[in-house]
Amino acid sequence: MSIFQHNSGKFYFRQHIPLDLRSYFGERGDIAQSLKTKDKGEALVLAAGLQQKYGVVFALIRSGVVVPALVDTLLDTTRLRPPTKATHKKASPVSGNRLSSLFDLYIAENKVNWKLKTLGEYTGQMALLTLVIGDVDVKSIDRPACVRCRDILRRIPPGYTKKPALKRLSAEELVKVESPGLAIKTVNIHMQLLSAVFKWSVKFNYTRMNPAEGLTLMQNRRPDEERKPYDRDDLQRIINHLPLSSGRFLVSGSSWVPLVAMFSGMRLEEICQLVPADVHEVEGVPCFDLLNKDLKTVSSPRLVPVHPVLVSLRLLDYVKTVTNGCNLWELTIYRGGYSKLYGKRYGNWLRKHITKDALKVFHSFRHNVADALKLAEVREPLAKQVMGHSNGDITTGRYGSKYPPSAVLEAVKQIAYDIDLSRLQN
């Protein structure tokens, strides 16, 4: 990542343009953009975000799924131009009634309400839907065409875009590749998006009907069977194999992430994006403050008291040593979040040292916490507040106030495991 300070004192971000993509940027070798700040710490954070945005653009160009609306969102100062070299294929003109045009219109209308990560996910899903259905006139897409799309999706090889031998194949060729096919949950995500786009198009008179409505597949297992909690031996192995430091704190950097999850129930991205200012006292109770963070659902913003076990391991002392504004766990942004790279690293570590069970993942910590709260008979509204779940009860949900930090702390204290933590203590 490259930043430099202008004579004015403000920092600038410089992005190198890869040789194979320069024709899209008017043959420019790099692009400089003002970060509009004189604070180096703030400049580094802003530059990391811009670097991630450019990375998304480069990846989309190379994969052949560049969407103008996405490009406009990511790059305010530089607009992509059609290829100028013969080595690039010229994009064929697309009719305003084509499926790709409908997707472009949908993105342009709704992108202001989406996070960058969501925008990237939807763009990828739309690219696959276009590949399967074909970039045809939307008026020709009827119910049988959507059913056929769903059935083909079920047979598409997972992660095909990351495999050079597969990513250029047509849908008809992909379904002939021997593979387990996309998971039912993944197929349903694509079909729900297709239905949402057509529902929106009916509202604005682009189409007359929604042919994709109600085409999700039945899951072949209950929600509580999709992931398993860790058993006692798993948790002890996690403690025994956790990377430690020889410095002032045995637990430091990203080694804190599994421990925080184990004793809080917070989601991976909720933990990974924390900075020092997010850990502070509220009404005398040390808390993880998620009230103003970029979170998954409207019920996710909350205060989660710091578990006494984490306090005993000197987490609060560790937080004080981290530079203000920096990530608590020394993580960097990648593809719109702090958890993407860490999640992959944790998954590899988990399979190597802890368990081969595919149903045990980082999210299993939330199952452990939920089970602990249930066994301790913590009141359901209070347990939901700890977990960041919505409370649909008309009395305690709509009209009831949130529990104060002191009450939530008493619930968090019920998260307990029969494991030996002495390895983590100085």
C-alpha positions in Angstrom: 0.0 0.0 0.0 1.4 3.4 -1.0 0.6 6.8 0.6 2.6 10.0 0.3 2.2 13.5 1.9 1.6 16.4 -0.4 3.2 19.9 0.2 -0.2 20.9 1.6 0.3 18.4 4.4 -2.5 16.1 3.3 -1.9 12.5 2.5 -2.6 10.9 -0.9 -3.2 7.3 -1.8 -1.4 5.9 -4.9 -2.7 2.8 -6.7 -0.5 1.0 -9.2 -2.4 -0.2 -12.3 -1.4 -3.7 -13.5 -0.1 -3.8 -17.0 -2.9 -6.1 -18.3 -5.5 -3.6 -17.1 -4.1 -0.3 -18.1 -6.1 -0.1 -21.3 -9.2 0.3 -19.0 -7.6 3.3 -17.3 -6.5 5.2 -20.4 -3.0 3.5 -20.3 -2.2 5.2 -16.9 0.4 3.5 -14.8 -1.0 4.6 -11.5 -3.7 6.8 -10.0 -3.3 9.2 -7.1 -6.3 10.2 -4.9 -6.4 12.6 -2.0 -7.3 11.1 1.4 -8.3 14.6 2.6 -6.5 14.2 6.0 -3.2 15.3 7.6 -3.3 12.5 10.1 -1.1 9.5 9.1 -3.1 7.0 11.2 -6.4 8.0 9.6 -4.7 8.1 6.2 -3.5 4.5 6.5 -7.0 3.3 7.4 -8.6 5.2 4.5 -5.9 3.9 2.1 -6.5 0.3 3.2 -10.2 0.8 2.2 -9.3 2.3 -1.2 -6.8 -0.5 -1.8 -9.5 -3.1 -1.2 -11.9 -1.3 -3.5 -9.4 -1.3 -6.3 -8.7 -4.9 -5.7 -12.4 -5.7 -6.2 -12.5 -3.7 -9.5 -9.4 -5.5 -10.8 -10.8 -8.9 -9.9 -14.1 -8.2 -11.6 -12.4 -6.9 -14.8 -10.3 -10.0 -15.0 -13.3 -12.3 -14.4 -15.3 -10.6 -17.2 -18.2 -9.5 -14.9 -17.6 -5.8 -14.7 -20.9 -4.0 -14.0 -20.9 -0.2 -14.7 -22.9 0.6 -11.6 -20.4 -1.3 -9.4 -17.5 0.5 -11.1 -19.2 3.9 -10.5 -19.6 3.1 -6.9 -16.1 2.0 -6.3 -14.3 4.7 -8.3 -15.4 8.2 -7.9 -12.4 9.8 -9.7 -11.6 7.3 -12.4 -14.2 5.8 -14.8 -13.4 2.6 -16.7 -13.1 3.0 -20.4 -13.7 0.4 -23.1 -10.5 -1.6 -23.9 -8.3 0.0 -26.5 -5.9 -2.9 -27.3 -6.7 -5.7 -29.6 -5.9 -8.2 -26.9 -9.1 -7.3 -25.1 -12.5 -8.4 -26.3 -15.0 -5.7 -27.2 -18.2 -5.9 -25.2 -21.2 -6.5 -27.5 -24.0 -4.0 -27.2 -26.7 -5.1 -24.8 -30.4 -4.3 -25.4 -32.2 -2.4 -22.7 -34.5 -5.5 -22.3 -31.6 -7.9 -21.5 -31.2 -9.6 -18.2 -27.9 -7.9 -17.6 -29.5 -4.5 -18.1 -32.2 -5.3 -15.6 -29.5 -6.2 -13.1 -27.7 -3.0 -13.8 -30.9 -1.0 -13.2 -31.5 -2.9 -10.0 -28.0 -2.2 -8.7 -28.2 1.5 -9.7 -31.5 1.9 -7.8 -30.4 0.1 -4.6 -26.7 0.4 -4.2 -26.9 3.3 -1.8 -28.4 1.0 0.8 -25.8 -1.8 0.4 -22.4 -2.3 2.0 -19.4 -2.7 -0.4 -19.3 -6.4 0.6 -23.0 -6.9 -0.3 -22.5 -5.1 -3.6 -19.7 -7.5 -4.5 -21.7 -10.5 -3.5 -24.8 -9.5 -5.5 -22.6 -8.8 -8.5 -21.1 -12.2 -8.4 -24.5 -13.9 -8.0 -26.0 -11.9 -10.9 -23.1 -13.0 -13.0 -23.8 -16.6 -12.4 -27.5 -16.1 -12.9 -26.8 -14.5 -16.3 -24.5 -17.3 -17.2 -27.1 -20.0 -16.4 -30.2 -18.2 -17.8 -28.4 -16.4 -20.6 -28.4 -12.7 -21.3 -31.8 -12.9 -22.9 -34.7 -10.6 -23.2 -36.3 -10.5 -19.8 -39.8 -10.9 -21.3 -38.7 -14.4 -22.4 -37.8 -15.5 -18.9 -40.9 -17.5 -17.7 -41.5 -19.9 -14.8 -40.0 -23.0 -16.5 -36.9 -21.0 -17.3 -36.5 -20.1 -13.6 -37.1 -23.7 -12.6 -34.4 -24.8 -15.1 -32.1 -22.1 -13.7 -32.6 -23.5 -10.1 -31.9 -27.1 -11.3 -28.7 -26.1 -13.1 -27.5 -24.1 -10.1 -27.8 -27.2 -8.0 -25.3 -28.9 -10.3 -22.7 -26.1 -10.7 -19.3 -27.0 -9.2 -18.6 -24.9 -6.0 -15.9 -22.3 -6.4 -15.7 -22.8 -10.2 -14.6 -19.2 -10.7 -11.4 -19.8 -8.8 -10.4 -22.8 -11.0 -8.7 -21.8 -14.3 -9.9 -24.9 -16.1 -13.6 -24.2 -15.2 -14.1 -20.4 -15.0 -14.4 -20.0 -18.8 -16.9 -22.8 -19.3 -20.5 -22.3 -20.2 -23.3 -23.4 -17.8 -24.0 -26.5 -20.0 -20.3 -27.5 -19.8 -20.1 -26.8 -16.0 -23.0 -29.2 -15.2 -21.1 -32.0 -16.8 -18.2 -31.6 -14.4 -18.3 -34.2 -11.6 -18.9 -32.3 -8.3 -21.2 -32.2 -5.3 -22.9 -29.1 -6.8 -23.8 -25.9 -5.0 -25.3 -26.3 -1.6 -29.0 -25.9 -1.3 -28.5 -22.8 0.8 -26.3 -21.2 -1.9 -28.9 -22.1 -4.6 -31.6 -20.5 -2.5 -29.6 -17.3 -2.1 -29.3 -17.0 -5.9 -33.0 -17.7 -6.4 -34.1 -15.2 -3.7 -32.0 -12.5 -5.4 -33.5 -13.4 -8.8 -37.0 -13.2 -7.3 -36.2 -9.9 -5.6 -35.0 -8.4 -8.9 -38.1 -9.4 -10.7 -40.3 -8.2 -7.9 -38.6 -4.8 -8.1 -39.0 -4.9 -11.9 -42.7 -5.5 -11.7 -43.0 -2.5 -9.3 -41.4 -0.2 -11.9 -43.1 -1.8 -14.9 -40.0 -3.3 -16.4 -41.8 -6.7 -16.4 -45.3 -7.9 -15.8 -44.7 -10.8 -13.5 -42.2 -12.4 -11.1 -41.5 -15.9 -12.5 -38.9 -16.7 -9.8 -41.2 -16.3 -6.8 -41.3 -19.1 -4.3 -38.7 -21.3 -6.0 -36.4 -21.9 -3.1 -35.6 -25.5 -2.2 -36.4 -27.3 1.0 -33.3 -27.7 3.3 -32.5 -31.3 4.0 -31.6 -30.7 7.6 -32.8 -28.5 10.4 -31.1 -25.1 11.1 -29.6 -26.5 14.3 -28.0 -29.3 12.3 -26.1 -27.0 9.9 -23.4 -26.3 12.5 -22.2 -28.2 15.6 -21.0 -26.7 18.8 -17.5 -27.6 19.9 -17.3 -30.4 22.5 -15.2 -30.1 25.7 -12.2 -31.8 24.1 -12.4 -29.4 21.1 -12.4 -26.4 23.4 -9.4 -27.7 25.4 -7.5 -28.4 22.2 -8.2 -24.8 21.0 -6.7 -23.5 24.3 -3.7 -25.9 24.0 -2.9 -25.0 20.4 -3.6 -21.3 20.5 -0.6 -19.3 19.3 1.0 -17.4 22.2 3.6 -14.7 22.4 6.7 -14.4 24.5 6.1 -10.7 25.2 4.3 -8.8 27.8 1.0 -10.6 27.0 0.9 -14.3 26.4 -2.3 -13.7 24.4 -1.9 -11.0 21.8 -3.0 -10.1 18.3 -5.4 -12.4 16.5 -5.0 -15.1 19.2 -7.6 -13.2 21.2 -10.3 -13.7 18.5 -11.3 -17.3 19.4 -11.2 -16.5 23.1 -13.5 -13.5 22.7 -15.9 -15.6 20.6 -15.8 -18.4 23.2 -16.8 -16.1 26.0 -19.1 -13.6 24.3 -20.9 -15.3 21.4 -20.2 -12.4 19.1 -20.0 -13.1 15.3 -16.6 -13.3 13.6 -16.9 -9.9 11.8 -18.2 -8.3 14.9 -15.1 -9.3 16.7 -12.6 -8.7 13.9 -13.5 -5.1 13.2 -13.0 -3.9 16.8 -10.7 -1.0 17.6 -9.5 0.1 21.1 -12.3 2.7 21.4 -14.9 -0.1 21.1 -13.8 -1.6 24.5 -14.8 0.7 27.3 -16.9 1.0 30.5 -20.7 1.6 30.3 -22.3 2.2 33.7 -19.3 0.8 35.3 -19.2 -2.4 33.2 -16.4 -3.1 30.7 -18.1 -3.7 27.4 -17.5 -4.5 23.7 -19.4 -1.6 22.1 -21.2 -2.7 18.9 -23.7 0.1 18.8 -22.2 2.0 15.9 -20.5 -0.8 13.9 -21.1 -2.3 10.5 -23.2 -5.3 11.5 -25.2 -8.1 10.0 -28.8 -7.3 11.1 -30.8 -4.5 12.7 -30.8 -6.4 16.0 -27.0 -6.8 16.1 -26.0 -3.4 17.5 -25.6 -4.0 21.2 -23.3 -3.8 24.2 -21.6 -7.1 25.2 -20.0 -7.1 28.6 -16.4 -8.4 28.8 -16.4 -11.8 30.4 -14.5 -12.0 33.7 -12.3 -14.8 32.2 -11.2 -12.4 29.5 -10.5 -9.7 32.2 -8.4 -12.3 34.1 -6.4 -13.0 31.0 -5.6 -9.2 30.9 -7.6 -8.3 27.7 -8.4 -4.9 29.1 -4.6 -4.2 29.7 -3.8 -5.5 26.2 -6.4 -3.1 24.7 -4.6 -0.1 26.3 -1.4 -1.0 24.4 -3.0 -0.9 20.9 -2.7 2.4 19.1 -6.0 4.3 18.9 -7.8 3.8 15.6 -5.9 0.6 14.8 -7.4 -2.8 14.6 -7.3 -4.6 18.0 -6.1 -7.8 16.6 -3.6 -6.6 13.9 -6.0 -7.6 11.1 -6.4 -5.7 7.8 -9.4 -5.1 5.6 -10.0 -7.5 2.7 -13.0 -7.6 0.4 -15.0 -5.3 2.6 -14.3 -6.7 6.0 -11.7 -7.7 8.5 -12.8 -11.3 8.9 -12.3 -12.7 5.4 -8.6 -13.5 5.6 -8.7 -14.3 9.3 -11.6 -16.7 8.7 -9.6 -18.7 6.1 -6.6 -18.8 8.3 -8.6 -20.0 11.3 -10.3 -22.6 9.2 -7.0 -24.1 8.1 -5.7 -24.0 11.7 -8.9 -25.6 13.0 -8.7 -28.6 10.6 -5.0 -29.1 11.3 -5.0 -29.0 15.1 -8.6 -29.3 16.4 -11.1 -31.2 14.4 -11.8 -32.6 10.9 -15.6 -32.3 11.4 -16.9 -30.0 8.6 -19.8 -29.0 10.7 -17.5 -27.4 13.3 -16.4 -23.9 12.3 -15.8 -20.5 13.8 -19.6 -20.0 14.1 -19.7 -23.0 16.4 -18.6 -20.7 19.2 -22.1 -19.0 19.0 -23.7 -22.4 19.4 -21.5 -23.0 22.5 -22.6 -19.7 24.0 -26.2 -20.2 23.2 -26.1 -23.7 24.8 -24.4 -22.3 27.9 -27.1 -19.6 28.3 -29.8 -22.2 27.8 -28.4 -24.6 30.3 -28.1 -21.7 32.8 -31.8 -20.9 32.2 -31.0 -17.3 31.2 -34.3 -15.6 30.3 -34.8 -15.8 26.5 -35.1 -12.0 25.9 -31.8 -11.5 27.8 -30.1 -14.4 25.9 -31.2 -12.9 22.6 -29.8 -9.5 23.6 -26.4 -11.2 24.3 -26.4 -13.0 21.0 -27.7 -10.0 18.9 -30.9 -11.9 17.9 -34.2 -10.2 17.2 -36.9 -10.5 19.9 -40.2 -11.0 18.2 -42.2 -11.1 21.4 -44.8 -8.3 21.4 -44.3 -7.5 25.1 -40.6 -7.9 25.7 -39.5 -7.1 22.1 -41.6 -4.2 20.9 -42.4 -2.5 24.2 -39.7 -3.7 26.5 -36.4 -1.7 27.0 -33.0 -3.3 26.6 -31.4 -4.8 29.7 -28.8 -2.6 31.4 -25.1 -3.7 31.1 -25.1 -5.0 34.7 -27.9 -7.5 33.9 -26.3 -8.6 30.7 -23.0 -9.1 32.6 -24.8 -11.5 34.9 -25.9 -13.5 31.9 -22.5 -13.4 30.3 -21.0 -14.8 33.5 -23.1 -18.0 32.9 -20.9 -18.8 29.9 -18.6 -21.4 31.4 -16.7 -24.4 30.3 -14.9 -27.3 32.1 -11.5 -26.5 30.6 -8.0 -25.7 31.8 -6.9 -22.1 31.0 -3.7 -22.1 32.9 -1.6 -22.1 29.7 -2.9 -18.6 28.9 -2.1 -17.0 32.3 1.2 -15.2 33.0 
